[in-house]
Amino acid sequence: MVVQWTQVDREMAIQSENVLTRLNEHGYKAYWVGGCVRDELLERVVDDMDITTSASPQQVMELFDDCIPTGLQHGTVTVRSGGYYFEVTTFRTESEYQDNRRPAAVQFVQEIKEDLQRRDFTMNALAMDVSGTIVDPFGGQADIKEERVRCVGSAMERFGEDALRMLRCVRFASVFDFKIAHNTWRGLVSQKDLLQHIAMERVRTEMVKMMSGPHPLRGLELLYRSNALEHIKAPVSSDRFNKMLLSNLEQMSDEHVLLRWSLLLIAGGYSKDEADVLLRQWTFSNEHRSRITGVLQVEQLIHTSVQEQKDTLSLRSDWIVTVLACGVQAADDWLRIQSLLPAGWRDQPDQAELQVVLVQELASEWSHSIPVHDLKELDITGEQVLQMVQRKGGPWLGQLMKHLLKETAIGTIANQYEALSAEVKRVVANDQA
């Protein structure tokens, strides 16, 4: 292996070099390009290695037996070598972008510089050949060294071609903790209204990467300053966020990125239902949306619970009802987030705040004391209840079963058939009285 990659799986590096060498042996120029070169220079782990070449897609497919024509209209063929997949794209230029998103046409060219000049940022307009020589016509290495995100050529043109590049700019500045070049920032601020053309799925992808990175507060600050998110298809106003509540956001590791989103929405004053609508618009999956909004639901229930002065036993009952309603995961997530929020942030009476603190202190113990979490765990079934009381099913049965679950979870009733049967008879008798 000629190039000594330090951030790449050794076998992947060998196989990608084999692809470049084969292209070179048949008279074609070939380079590693973009993110893999950038991340190697940044000493960041390289996950994939893209290749660019003077060979046409047809010529690439003639050279390699194991390949997939993944994007022939854009000049891309996926080559499989030694179990690794590499996107091999022909040098190209792009003409006229449709909807500020995608090129109307591409034209294959023979020089690497022509290909690099269509790319978004100088740090991504880097290529390297099999000898380790880096092609850097726009100063990408200097910008990496000086920790700067800068557009290739005119920022107005680059952002006009694909408006998503504005969010990519913020994401790169956030993840790498880089500054944004003055003219690049001016181009972003002046053209942010073009973001209205970008699909929310693409917006979400950039935002999730930013929020998963090591410096999400850096990205959020750039978004606040630019007001960029006020111009997307599902807009968000920066004014509604309490930045003080986000000061400890980065203390949650990137493993807990969904909790970062929950904390962000708490700081934005979102209710569970409002957040659910927004996250649907932002194309979050059902699973992720449920996990994020579960925390907001717990917050709403606890806020309601502590508005009246209650003793510890009543607070315990309310907490257990909350766990049953929202789930153990949501309750645990809420507790984790509370430890990162400043005291008194809810702007409620001191007595209510003291009760919230008490809940936080005892909630884990209360959660561990819950013997049942689901109707199927009860030692009595709905069918048995119907046989016992000789009534037809209806909404009353669901209400009764939920009552049994609540009382058993709190510990008022033992989870035993005799005790549950006695409670059923008592409730039914009172209803008929």
DRENDO-1510 file (C-alpha; in Angstrom, 1 decimal, always signed):
<recs>
REC; n; res; u; v; w
REC; 1; MET; +0.0; +0.0; +0.0 .
REC; 2; VAL; +1.7; +3.2; -1.2 .
REC; 3; VAL; -0.5; +5.8; +0.7 .
REC; 4; GLN; -0.3; +5.3; +4.4 .
REC; 5; TRP; -3.9; +6.0; +5.5 .
REC; 6; THR; -4.1; +6.4; +9.3 .
REC; 7; GLN; -7.9; +6.8; +9.7 .
REC; 8; VAL; -9.1; +4.0; +7.4 .
REC; 9; ASP; -9.7; +0.3; +7.9 .
REC; 10; ARG; -6.5; -1.2; +6.4 .
REC; 11; GLU; -8.2; -3.7; +4.2 .
REC; 12; MET; -10.6; -1.0; +2.8 .
REC; 13; ALA; -7.6; +1.2; +2.0 .
REC; 14; ILE; -5.9; -1.7; +0.2 .
REC; 15; GLN; -9.0; -2.5; -1.8 .
REC; 16; SER; -9.7; +1.1; -2.8 .
REC; 17; GLU; -6.1; +1.5; -3.9 .
REC; 18; ASN; -6.5; -1.6; -6.1 .
REC; 19; VAL; -9.5; +0.1; -7.8 .
REC; 20; LEU; -7.4; +3.3; -8.4 .
REC; 21; THR; -4.4; +1.3; -9.7 .
REC; 22; ARG; -6.5; -0.7; -12.1 .
REC; 23; LEU; -8.0; +2.5; -13.6 .
REC; 24; ASN; -4.5; +4.0; -13.9 .
REC; 25; GLU; -3.1; +0.8; -15.6 .
REC; 26; HIS; -5.7; +1.2; -18.3 .
REC; 27; GLY; -4.8; +4.8; -18.9 .
REC; 28; TYR; -7.4; +6.6; -16.8 .
REC; 29; LYS; -6.8; +9.2; -14.2 .
REC; 30; ALA; -8.2; +8.3; -10.8 .
REC; 31; TYR; -8.3; +9.8; -7.3 .
REC; 32; TRP; -9.7; +9.4; -3.9 .
REC; 33; VAL; -11.9; +12.5; -3.5 .
REC; 34; GLY; -13.9; +14.5; -1.0 .
REC; 35; GLY; -14.7; +13.4; +2.5 .
REC; 36; CYS; -12.2; +10.6; +2.9 .
REC; 37; VAL; -9.3; +13.0; +2.0 .
REC; 38; ARG; -10.7; +15.7; +4.3 .
REC; 39; ASP; -11.2; +13.4; +7.2 .
REC; 40; GLU; -7.7; +11.9; +6.9 .
REC; 41; LEU; -6.3; +15.4; +7.1 .
REC; 42; LEU; -8.5; +16.1; +10.1 .
REC; 43; GLU; -7.5; +12.8; +11.7 .
REC; 44; ARG; -11.1; +11.7; +11.8 .
REC; 45; VAL; -12.3; +8.2; +11.2 .
REC; 46; VAL; -13.0; +7.5; +7.5 .
REC; 47; ASP; -16.0; +5.4; +6.9 .
REC; 48; ASP; -16.1; +5.3; +3.1 .
REC; 49; MET; -13.8; +6.1; +0.3 .
REC; 50; ASP; -15.2; +7.8; -2.8 .
REC; 51; ILE; -13.3; +7.7; -6.1 .
REC; 52; THR; -13.4; +10.0; -9.1 .
REC; 53; THR; -12.0; +9.1; -12.5 .
REC; 54; SER; -11.6; +10.3; -16.1 .
REC; 55; ALA; -13.1; +6.9; -17.2 .
REC; 56; SER; -16.7; +7.0; -18.3 .
REC; 57; PRO; -19.3; +4.9; -16.5 .
REC; 58; GLN; -19.3; +2.4; -19.4 .
REC; 59; GLN; -15.5; +2.2; -19.3 .
REC; 60; VAL; -15.6; +1.6; -15.5 .
REC; 61; MET; -18.1; -1.2; -15.9 .
REC; 62; GLU; -15.9; -2.8; -18.6 .
REC; 63; LEU; -12.9; -2.8; -16.2 .
REC; 64; PHE; -14.6; -4.3; -13.2 .
REC; 65; ASP; -16.7; -7.5; -13.2 .
REC; 66; ASP; -18.4; -6.8; -9.8 .
REC; 67; CYS; -20.2; -3.4; -10.1 .
REC; 68; ILE; -23.6; -1.8; -9.8 .
REC; 69; PRO; -24.8; +1.0; -12.1 .
REC; 70; THR; -26.1; +3.0; -9.1 .
REC; 71; GLY; -26.3; +6.5; -10.8 .
REC; 72; LEU; -25.3; +6.3; -14.4 .
REC; 73; GLN; -27.1; +9.6; -15.2 .
REC; 74; HIS; -24.7; +11.3; -12.7 .
REC; 75; GLY; -21.7; +9.2; -13.8 .
REC; 76; THR; -21.6; +7.0; -10.7 .
REC; 77; VAL; -20.9; +3.2; -10.7 .
REC; 78; THR; -20.5; +1.3; -7.4 .
REC; 79; VAL; -17.5; -1.1; -7.6 .
REC; 80; ARG; -17.2; -4.0; -5.3 .
REC; 81; SER; -13.6; -5.1; -4.4 .
REC; 82; GLY; -12.7; -7.5; -1.7 .
REC; 83; GLY; -16.1; -7.2; +0.0 .
REC; 84; TYR; -15.9; -3.3; +0.1 .
REC; 85; TYR; -18.1; -1.0; -2.0 .
REC; 86; PHE; -16.7; +2.1; -3.6 .
REC; 87; GLU; -18.6; +4.8; -5.5 .
REC; 88; VAL; -16.6; +5.6; -8.7 .
REC; 89; THR; -17.8; +8.7; -10.4 .
REC; 90; THR; -16.6; +10.2; -13.7 .
REC; 91; PHE; -15.2; +13.7; -13.6 .
REC; 92; ARG; -18.1; +16.0; -14.3 .
REC; 93; THR; -19.4; +19.5; -14.3 .
REC; 94; GLU; -23.0; +20.4; -13.5 .
REC; 95; SER; -25.3; +22.9; -15.4 .
REC; 96; GLU; -28.4; +24.7; -14.2 .
REC; 97; TYR; -29.9; +23.5; -11.0 .
REC; 98; GLN; -33.6; +22.8; -10.7 .
REC; 99; ASP; -35.5; +24.0; -7.6 .
REC; 100; ASN; -32.2; +25.0; -6.0 .
REC; 101; ARG; -31.6; +21.4; -5.3 .
REC; 102; ARG; -30.4; +19.2; -8.2 .
REC; 103; PRO; -28.5; +19.7; -11.4 .
REC; 104; ALA; -30.6; +19.6; -14.6 .
REC; 105; ALA; -27.7; +18.0; -16.5 .
REC; 106; VAL; -24.1; +16.8; -16.0 .
REC; 107; GLN; -21.3; +16.9; -18.5 .
REC; 108; PHE; -18.4; +14.5; -18.2 .
REC; 109; VAL; -14.9; +16.1; -18.4 .
REC; 110; GLN; -11.3; +15.0; -18.5 .
REC; 111; GLU; -9.7; +17.2; -15.8 .
REC; 112; ILE; -9.9; +16.8; -12.1 .
REC; 113; LYS; -9.9; +20.5; -11.4 .
REC; 114; GLU; -13.1; +21.0; -13.4 .
REC; 115; ASP; -14.7; +18.3; -11.3 .
REC; 116; LEU; -13.5; +19.8; -8.0 .
REC; 117; GLN; -14.8; +23.3; -8.8 .
REC; 118; ARG; -18.4; +22.1; -8.8 .
REC; 119; ARG; -18.1; +21.0; -5.1 .
REC; 120; ASP; -19.5; +22.8; -2.2 .
REC; 121; PHE; -16.7; +23.7; +0.2 .
REC; 122; THR; -12.9; +23.9; -0.3 .
REC; 123; MET; -12.3; +21.2; +2.4 .
REC; 124; ASN; -14.4; +18.8; +0.2 .
REC; 125; ALA; -12.7; +19.9; -3.1 .
REC; 126; LEU; -9.7; +17.7; -2.4 .
REC; 127; ALA; -8.4; +14.7; -4.3 .
REC; 128; MET; -5.5; +12.4; -3.8 .
REC; 129; ASP; -3.8; +10.0; -6.3 .
REC; 130; VAL; -2.2; +6.6; -5.5 .
REC; 131; SER; +1.2; +8.3; -4.9 .
REC; 132; GLY; -0.3; +10.4; -2.1 .
REC; 133; THR; -0.2; +13.6; -4.1 .
REC; 134; ILE; -3.1; +15.9; -3.1 .
REC; 135; VAL; -4.9; +18.0; -5.7 .
REC; 136; ASP; -6.0; +21.2; -4.0 .
REC; 137; PRO; -6.8; +24.0; -6.5 .
REC; 138; PHE; -9.0; +26.0; -4.0 .
REC; 139; GLY; -7.0; +26.1; -0.8 .
REC; 140; GLY; -8.9; +23.4; +1.0 .
REC; 141; GLN; -5.8; +22.3; +3.0 .
REC; 142; ALA; -5.2; +25.8; +4.3 .
REC; 143; ASP; -8.8; +26.2; +5.2 .
REC; 144; ILE; -8.7; +22.9; +7.2 .
REC; 145; LYS; -5.5; +24.1; +8.9 .
REC; 146; GLU; -7.1; +27.4; +9.8 .
REC; 147; GLU; -10.4; +25.7; +10.8 .
REC; 148; ARG; -12.6; +27.5; +8.3 .
REC; 149; VAL; -15.6; +26.5; +6.2 .
REC; 150; ARG; -15.4; +28.3; +2.8 .
REC; 151; CYS; -17.3; +27.8; -0.4 .
REC; 152; VAL; -15.6; +26.9; -3.6 .
REC; 153; GLY; -15.7; +30.1; -5.6 .
REC; 154; SER; -18.8; +32.3; -5.1 .
REC; 155; ALA; -20.9; +31.4; -2.1 .
REC; 156; MET; -23.9; +33.0; -3.8 .
REC; 157; GLU; -23.5; +30.6; -6.7 .
REC; 158; ARG; -22.9; +27.5; -4.6 .
REC; 159; PHE; -25.9; +28.1; -2.3 .
REC; 160; GLY; -28.0; +29.1; -5.3 .
REC; 161; GLU; -27.2; +25.7; -7.0 .
REC; 162; ASP; -28.2; +23.7; -3.9 .
REC; 163; ALA; -29.7; +25.5; -1.0 .
REC; 164; LEU; -29.1; +22.5; +1.3 .
REC; 165; ARG; -25.4; +23.5; +1.2 .
REC; 166; MET; -26.3; +26.3; +3.7 .
REC; 167; LEU; -27.3; +23.7; +6.3 .
REC; 168; ARG; -24.3; +21.6; +5.4 .
REC; 169; CYS; -22.2; +24.7; +6.0 .
REC; 170; VAL; -23.6; +25.1; +9.5 .
REC; 171; ARG; -23.3; +21.3; +10.2 .
REC; 172; PHE; -19.6; +21.3; +9.2 .
REC; 173; ALA; -18.9; +24.3; +11.3 .
REC; 174; SER; -20.7; +22.7; +14.2 .
REC; 175; VAL; -19.2; +19.2; +14.0 .
REC; 176; PHE; -15.6; +20.3; +13.3 .
REC; 177; ASP; -15.9; +23.4; +15.5 .
REC; 178; PHE; -14.8; +25.6; +12.5 .
REC; 179; LYS; -15.5; +29.2; +11.8 .
REC; 180; ILE; -17.4; +30.2; +8.6 .
REC; 181; ALA; -15.6; +32.4; +6.1 .
REC; 182; HIS; -17.0; +35.9; +5.9 .
REC; 183; ASN; -18.2; +35.8; +2.3 .
REC; 184; THR; -19.6; +32.3; +2.8 .
REC; 185; TRP; -21.6; +33.5; +5.8 .
REC; 186; ARG; -22.9; +36.5; +3.9 .
REC; 187; GLY; -24.0; +34.3; +1.1 .
REC; 188; LEU; -25.8; +32.0; +3.5 .
REC; 189; VAL; -27.6; +34.9; +5.3 .
REC; 190; SER; -28.6; +36.6; +2.1 .
REC; 191; GLN; -30.0; +33.4; +0.4 .
REC; 192; LYS; -31.6; +31.5; +3.3 .
REC; 193; ASP; -35.0; +32.0; +1.8 .
REC; 194; LEU; -34.0; +29.4; -0.8 .
REC; 195; LEU; -34.3; +26.7; +1.9 .
REC; 196; GLN; -38.0; +26.7; +1.3 .
REC; 197; HIS; -37.3; +24.5; -1.7 .
REC; 198; ILE; -35.5; +21.8; +0.2 .
REC; 199; ALA; -37.3; +18.5; +1.2 .
REC; 200; MET; -37.7; +18.2; +5.0 .
REC; 201; GLU; -36.1; +14.7; +4.8 .
REC; 202; ARG; -32.9; +16.3; +3.6 .
REC; 203; VAL; -33.1; +19.1; +6.3 .
REC; 204; ARG; -33.7; +16.5; +9.0 .
REC; 205; THR; -30.6; +14.5; +7.9 .
REC; 206; GLU; -28.4; +17.5; +8.2 .
REC; 207; MET; -29.9; +18.5; +11.6 .
REC; 208; VAL; -29.6; +15.0; +13.0 .
REC; 209; LYS; -25.9; +14.9; +12.0 .
REC; 210; MET; -25.4; +18.3; +13.6 .
REC; 211; MET; -27.2; +17.3; +16.9 .
REC; 212; SER; -25.3; +14.0; +17.0 .
REC; 213; GLY; -21.9; +15.8; +16.7 .
REC; 214; PRO; -19.6; +17.0; +19.5 .
REC; 215; HIS; -20.6; +20.7; +19.3 .
REC; 216; PRO; -24.3; +21.0; +18.7 .
REC; 217; LEU; -24.5; +24.3; +20.6 .
REC; 218; ARG; -22.2; +25.8; +18.0 .
REC; 219; GLY; -24.5; +24.8; +15.2 .
REC; 220; LEU; -27.6; +26.0; +17.1 .
REC; 221; GLU; -26.0; +29.4; +17.7 .
REC; 222; LEU; -25.3; +29.7; +13.9 .
REC; 223; LEU; -28.9; +28.8; +13.1 .
REC; 224; TYR; -30.2; +31.3; +15.7 .
REC; 225; ARG; -28.0; +34.1; +14.2 .
REC; 226; SER; -28.9; +33.3; +10.6 .
REC; 227; ASN; -32.6; +32.6; +11.2 .
REC; 228; ALA; -32.2; +29.8; +8.6 .
REC; 229; LEU; -34.8; +27.5; +10.1 .
REC; 230; GLU; -37.5; +30.1; +9.8 .
REC; 231; HIS; -37.3; +29.6; +6.0 .
REC; 232; ILE; -37.6; +25.8; +5.7 .
REC; 233; LYS; -40.8; +24.0; +4.7 .
REC; 234; ALA; -41.7; +23.3; +8.4 .
REC; 235; PRO; -40.3; +26.5; +9.9 .
REC; 236; VAL; -39.1; +27.0; +13.5 .
REC; 237; SER; -38.7; +30.4; +15.1 .
REC; 238; SER; -35.4; +30.9; +17.0 .
REC; 239; ASP; -37.1; +33.4; +19.3 .
REC; 240; ARG; -39.0; +30.8; +21.2 .
REC; 241; PHE; -36.0; +29.0; +22.5 .
REC; 242; ASN; -34.6; +29.6; +26.0 .
REC; 243; LYS; -30.9; +29.3; +25.4 .
REC; 244; MET; -30.1; +29.0; +29.1 .
REC; 245; LEU; -31.9; +25.7; +29.3 .
REC; 246; LEU; -29.5; +24.3; +26.6 .
REC; 247; SER; -26.3; +25.2; +28.3 .
REC; 248; ASN; -25.7; +21.6; +29.4 .
REC; 249; LEU; -26.9; +20.0; +26.2 .
REC; 250; GLU; -23.4; +18.7; +25.3 .
REC; 251; GLN; -23.1; +16.8; +28.6 .
REC; 252; MET; -25.4; +14.2; +27.0 .
REC; 253; SER; -23.2; +12.1; +24.9 .
REC; 254; ASP; -24.0; +11.6; +21.2 .
REC; 255; GLU; -25.4; +8.1; +22.2 .
REC; 256; HIS; -28.3; +10.1; +23.7 .
REC; 257; VAL; -29.0; +12.2; +20.7 .
REC; 258; LEU; -32.7; +11.7; +21.0 .
REC; 259; LEU; -32.5; +13.2; +24.5 .
REC; 260; ARG; -30.7; +16.2; +23.1 .
REC; 261; TRP; -33.7; +16.7; +20.8 .
REC; 262; SER; -36.1; +16.4; +23.8 .
REC; 263; LEU; -34.1; +19.0; +25.7 .
REC; 264; LEU; -34.1; +21.2; +22.7 .
REC; 265; LEU; -37.9; +21.0; +22.4 .
REC; 266; ILE; -38.3; +21.7; +26.1 .
REC; 267; ALA; -36.2; +24.8; +25.7 .
REC; 268; GLY; -38.5; +25.8; +22.8 .
REC; 269; GLY; -41.5; +25.5; +25.1 .
REC; 270; TYR; -43.1; +22.7; +22.9 .
REC; 271; SER; -46.0; +20.6; +24.3 .
REC; 272; LYS; -46.1; +16.9; +23.4 .
REC; 273; ASP; -48.7; +17.4; +20.8 .
REC; 274; GLU; -47.0; +20.4; +19.2 .
REC; 275; ALA; -43.7; +18.6; +19.1 .
REC; 276; ASP; -45.3; +15.5; +17.6 .
REC; 277; VAL; -46.7; +17.6; +14.7 .
REC; 278; LEU; -43.3; +19.3; +14.1 .
REC; 279; LEU; -41.4; +16.0; +14.2 .
REC; 280; ARG; -43.9; +14.4; +11.7 .
REC; 281; GLN; -43.3; +17.4; +9.4 .
REC; 282; TRP; -39.6; +16.9; +9.8 .
REC; 283; THR; -40.0; +13.2; +8.8 .
REC; 284; PHE; -38.7; +11.6; +12.0 .
REC; 285; SER; -39.5; +8.0; +12.3 .
REC; 286; ASN; -42.4; +6.9; +14.6 .
REC; 287; GLU; -39.9; +5.3; +17.0 .
REC; 288; HIS; -37.8; +8.4; +17.3 .
REC; 289; ARG; -40.7; +10.7; +17.5 .
REC; 290; SER; -42.3; +8.7; +20.3 .
REC; 291; ARG; -39.0; +8.6; +22.2 .
REC; 292; ILE; -38.5; +12.4; +21.9 .
REC; 293; THR; -42.1; +13.4; +22.8 .
REC; 294; GLY; -42.4; +10.9; +25.6 .
REC; 295; VAL; -40.2; +13.2; +27.7 .
REC; 296; LEU; -42.5; +16.1; +27.0 .
REC; 297; GLN; -45.5; +14.1; +28.0 .
REC; 298; VAL; -43.8; +13.2; +31.4 .
REC; 299; GLU; -43.0; +16.9; +31.9 .
REC; 300; GLN; -46.6; +18.0; +31.3 .
REC; 301; LEU; -48.0; +15.4; +33.7 .
REC; 302; ILE; -45.4; +16.2; +36.4 .
REC; 303; HIS; -46.1; +20.0; +36.0 .
REC; 304; THR; -49.8; +19.3; +36.5 .
REC; 305; SER; -49.2; +17.1; +39.5 .
REC; 306; VAL; -47.2; +19.6; +41.5 .
REC; 307; GLN; -49.5; +22.5; +41.1 .
REC; 308; GLU; -51.4; +21.5; +44.2 .
REC; 309; GLN; -49.5; +20.9; +47.5 .
REC; 310; LYS; -49.3; +17.1; +47.9 .
REC; 311; ASP; -47.7; +14.8; +50.4 .
REC; 312; THR; -45.0; +12.3; +49.4 .
REC; 313; LEU; -47.5; +9.4; +49.1 .
REC; 314; SER; -49.6; +11.4; +46.6 .
REC; 315; LEU; -46.6; +12.4; +44.6 .
REC; 316; ARG; -45.5; +8.8; +44.5 .
REC; 317; SER; -48.9; +7.7; +43.2 .
REC; 318; ASP; -48.8; +10.5; +40.5 .
REC; 319; TRP; -45.3; +9.4; +39.4 .
REC; 320; ILE; -46.4; +5.8; +39.0 .
REC; 321; VAL; -49.5; +6.8; +37.0 .
REC; 322; THR; -47.1; +8.9; +34.8 .
REC; 323; VAL; -44.8; +5.9; +34.3 .
REC; 324; LEU; -47.8; +3.7; +33.3 .
REC; 325; ALA; -49.1; +6.4; +30.9 .
REC; 326; CYS; -45.7; +7.3; +29.3 .
REC; 327; GLY; -43.6; +4.2; +29.8 .
REC; 328; VAL; -40.4; +3.5; +31.7 .
REC; 329; GLN; -38.2; +4.7; +29.0 .
REC; 330; ALA; -39.8; +8.2; +28.9 .
REC; 331; ALA; -39.7; +8.4; +32.6 .
REC; 332; ASP; -36.0; +7.5; +32.7 .
REC; 333; ASP; -35.3; +10.0; +29.9 .
REC; 334; TRP; -37.1; +12.7; +31.8 .
REC; 335; LEU; -35.0; +12.1; +34.9 .
REC; 336; ARG; -31.8; +12.2; +33.0 .
REC; 337; ILE; -32.7; +15.5; +31.4 .
REC; 338; GLN; -33.8; +17.1; +34.6 .
REC; 339; SER; -30.3; +16.7; +36.0 .
REC; 340; LEU; -29.1; +19.0; +33.2 .
REC; 341; LEU; -31.6; +21.8; +33.6 .
REC; 342; PRO; -31.0; +24.8; +35.9 .
REC; 343; ALA; -33.0; +24.9; +39.2 .
REC; 344; GLY; -36.2; +26.9; +39.0 .
REC; 345; TRP; -36.4; +27.0; +35.2 .
REC; 346; ARG; -40.1; +26.4; +35.1 .
REC; 347; ASP; -41.0; +29.8; +36.6 .
REC; 348; GLN; -43.5; +28.3; +39.0 .
REC; 349; PRO; -44.2; +28.8; +42.7 .
REC; 350; ASP; -41.4; +27.7; +45.1 .
REC; 351; GLN; -43.7; +25.1; +46.7 .
REC; 352; ALA; -44.3; +23.5; +43.3 .
REC; 353; GLU; -40.6; +23.6; +42.5 .
REC; 354; LEU; -39.8; +21.9; +45.8 .
REC; 355; GLN; -42.2; +19.1; +44.9 .
REC; 356; VAL; -40.5; +18.6; +41.5 .
REC; 357; VAL; -37.2; +18.3; +43.3 .
REC; 358; LEU; -38.7; +15.7; +45.7 .
REC; 359; VAL; -40.0; +13.7; +42.7 .
REC; 360; GLN; -36.6; +13.8; +41.1 .
REC; 361; GLU; -34.9; +12.5; +44.2 .
REC; 362; LEU; -37.4; +9.7; +44.8 .
REC; 363; ALA; -38.6; +8.8; +41.3 .
REC; 364; SER; -36.0; +6.0; +40.7 .
REC; 365; GLU; -36.9; +4.3; +43.9 .
REC; 366; TRP; -40.6; +4.7; +43.1 .
REC; 367; SER; -40.1; +3.3; +39.6 .
REC; 368; HIS; -38.3; +0.2; +41.0 .
REC; 369; SER; -41.2; -0.5; +43.4 .
REC; 370; ILE; -43.8; -0.8; +40.6 .
REC; 371; PRO; -44.8; -4.6; +40.4 .
REC; 372; VAL; -46.7; -4.4; +37.1 .
REC; 373; HIS; -46.5; -2.1; +34.1 .
REC; 374; ASP; -49.0; -3.6; +31.7 .
REC; 375; LEU; -52.5; -5.1; +31.7 .
REC; 376; LYS; -51.2; -8.5; +30.6 .
REC; 377; GLU; -49.1; -8.7; +33.8 .
REC; 378; LEU; -52.3; -8.6; +36.0 .
REC; 379; ASP; -53.3; -11.9; +37.5 .
REC; 380; ILE; -56.8; -11.5; +36.1 .
REC; 381; THR; -58.0; -11.1; +32.5 .
REC; 382; GLY; -60.8; -9.1; +31.0 .
REC; 383; GLU; -62.5; -12.3; +30.0 .
REC; 384; GLN; -62.5; -13.4; +33.6 .
REC; 385; VAL; -64.0; -10.1; +34.7 .
REC; 386; LEU; -66.9; -10.5; +32.2 .
REC; 387; GLN; -67.6; -14.0; +33.4 .
REC; 388; MET; -67.5; -12.9; +37.1 .
REC; 389; VAL; -69.9; -10.0; +36.7 .
REC; 390; GLN; -72.0; -11.5; +33.9 .
REC; 391; ARG; -72.0; -8.3; +31.8 .
REC; 392; LYS; -71.3; -7.5; +28.2 .
REC; 393; GLY; -68.1; -5.9; +27.3 .
REC; 394; GLY; -67.8; -2.2; +26.6 .
REC; 395; PRO; -65.8; +0.9; +27.5 .
REC; 396; TRP; -66.5; +0.2; +31.2 .
REC; 397; LEU; -64.3; -2.9; +31.0 .
REC; 398; GLY; -61.3; -1.0; +29.7 .
REC; 399; GLN; -61.7; +1.6; +32.4 .
REC; 400; LEU; -62.0; -1.0; +35.1 .
REC; 401; MET; -58.9; -2.9; +33.9 .
REC; 402; LYS; -56.9; +0.4; +33.9 .
REC; 403; HIS; -58.1; +1.0; +37.4 .
REC; 404; LEU; -56.9; -2.4; +38.5 .
REC; 405; LEU; -53.5; -1.8; +36.8 .
REC; 406; LYS; -53.1; +1.6; +38.5 .
REC; 407; GLU; -54.0; +0.3; +42.0 .
REC; 408; THR; -51.8; -2.7; +41.6 .
REC; 409; ALA; -48.9; -0.7; +40.4 .
REC; 410; ILE; -49.2; +1.8; +43.3 .
REC; 411; GLY; -49.5; -1.2; +45.7 .
REC; 412; THR; -53.0; -0.6; +47.0 .
REC; 413; ILE; -54.1; -4.0; +45.7 .
REC; 414; ALA; -51.9; -7.2; +45.6 .
REC; 415; ASN; -51.5; -8.7; +42.1 .
REC; 416; GLN; -53.4; -11.8; +43.1 .
REC; 417; TYR; -56.6; -13.1; +41.6 .
REC; 418; GLU; -58.5; -13.1; +44.9 .
REC; 419; ALA; -57.6; -9.5; +45.7 .
REC; 420; LEU; -58.3; -8.3; +42.1 .
REC; 421; SER; -61.6; -10.1; +42.0 .
REC; 422; ALA; -62.6; -8.5; +45.3 .
REC; 423; GLU; -61.8; -5.0; +43.8 .
REC; 424; VAL; -63.8; -5.9; +40.7 .
REC; 425; LYS; -66.9; -6.8; +42.8 .
REC; 426; ARG; -66.5; -3.6; +44.9 .
REC; 427; VAL; -66.3; -1.3; +41.9 .
REC; 428; VAL; -69.2; -3.0; +40.1 .
REC; 429; ALA; -71.3; -2.9; +43.2 .
REC; 430; ASN; -70.6; +0.8; +43.6 .
REC; 431; ASP; -71.5; +1.5; +40.0 .
REC; 432; GLN; -74.8; -0.2; +40.3 .
REC; 433; ALA; -75.7; +1.4; +43.6 .
</recs>
